[in-house]
Amino acid sequence: MAANYLEAQEGLSRKDFFYRIKVCRKESRESGLWLRLLEIGPDLGVKGERDALVREADELKRILCAIAGKDDTGD
């Protein structure tokens, strides 16, 4: 996701910027999914860390959704 966000910042056009932001949004959803599917065993410290990462992925997704919502190109 980070590489696509950097690419969005260097976007060649407004359309390119929003395309890359939407790719980032998709990747943040996928990251959250893989983290939720991760079997961590009985270690509560690892579970806490995983849960924090899931929350962070969700926060990033919400931020990217807000940015993508400003796209008036209709894509």
Buried (B, 14 or more C-beta within 10 A) or exposed (E): BEEBBEBBEEBEEEEEBBBBBBBBBBBBBEBBEEBEEEEBEEEEEEEEEBEEBBEBBBEBBEBBBEBBEEBEEEE
